[in-house]
Amino acid sequence: MPSASCDTLLDDIEDIVSQEDSKPQDRHFARKQVVPKVRRRNTQKYLQDENSPPSDSTIPGIQKIWIRTWGCSHNNSDGEYMAGQLAAYGYKITENASDADLWLLNSCTVKNPAEDHFRNSIKKAQEENKKIVLAGCVPQAQPRQDYLKGLSIIGVQQIDRVVEVVEETIKGHSVRLLGQKKDNGKRLGGARLDLPKIRKNPLIEIISINTGCLNACTYCKTKHARGNLASYPIDELVDRAKQSFQEGVCEIWLTSEDTGAYGRDIGTSLPALLWKLVEVIPEGAMLRLGMTNPPYILEHLEEMAKILNHPRVYAFLHIPVQSASDTVLMDMKREYCVADFKRVVDFLKDKVPGITIATDIICGFPGETDQDFQETVKLVEEYKFPSLFINQFYPRPGTPAAKMEQVPAQVKKQRTKDLSRVFHSYNPYDHKIGERQQVLVTEESFDSKFYVAHNRFYEQVLVPKNPTFMGKMVEVDIYESGKHFMKGQPVSDAKVYTPSISKPLAKGEVSGLTEVLILSDRLKSELERCIFADAYSFASLPMKGISYFFF
């Protein structure tokens, strides 16, 4: 079957789909049953494989799609939503890149290496003649870069239209959807939270509570992509959490570019959201709070301490300091000083005993002197953060920091090594050997030798690979520790506790399809066979592409 082609770049999908044409989301529930009219033929000349349409077919909904995501948990959630919608429409999500017809590349713009990986993947896809759709912060922030020319782009707030973009890309069109979601002129948090989704880990739900932030950090490129703060309403977030627990999730991650700023645009606050969420967390399930910058958590310290002491909330908080030099922080426009950061950390350590504080540090920011750097080293030596993300500064195009006088590359590298050496000079978990802990098991270790669990403080505990442990609370005795983990031996007479939630979805299963009635595999196969045999005119179907989204 010949493939469609189009050399013209379209600014938006509306250039080829008029407003009168039905959209996939309109088609999904337009009919409860589809019975195509089939014209019989006596010839079998096209029936080479009854069940497999040709790989170069331009019929939407039958292709294999490989999805690659870089970056933060917010980006990972977006990738899960896009995978879910495509699978619900009929596309096959594959983990084999070479076997895929289309690559969906979901990018991160925080650092140069992440964008380099993204660019190299585009080049490889082109070399292998794959169809390409780009997503994430890189094309959203700079869609006119030369290496993005002629390629389809789905914006960070347009992920609910990924099916349309993929459909048109498969036909040979190049389309770009980069607009913002608005309601009566007010910017929204993004696409709906109840969209179909394929969780990378069926036990963990990532919920983006807001997009964007209120800061204007001079080094940050993400701001160009995610924009100003836009929060989801509390009731929508609570509903999403409830749905997740009903689908067998036992751990929820709240994420955004700055969770501490949540609600300031809609007249509410992060503590108000958290108190509503803890009401719906089943016993045995846990909630993890994402990154918050110091300025917006300062005014909520008392309430945050109470919430972080809740038995179903991890006593864990990620608070990036970036530098312990007030001069550098001012150049970064971080809107706090080192004393503010220390006040937050000291207060939480006092009110939430054992709390894990994770932080980030940038080495070699423009203008950073040796004295500035030594102040940062002293901060790490003082607090001995168990989780520390050390980043060499990379100037990102279009940011104010990229125009500042740069620290020599060799100096940046050396400072990064020096700080890493300090970080590895202490072992944060040695004193915990011999403790008995309750841990929640949620995944498998990278080397496949252990299951990975987390204790009350979101510290990583490796446990034996007993299938009955997965998704359960297990009591263990800590017998060994490393730099980033502990090892626990299950207590012999302890009960394995099952959270009071439903059975988890299977890996790769689409969530959020409760309203969709799936036709039998036999009927789907028959429709595909008919299309491949050219037994009827595809254009005559009452709903375009309906063969591949089954009601």
Disulfide bonds with the S-S distance in Angstrom:
none
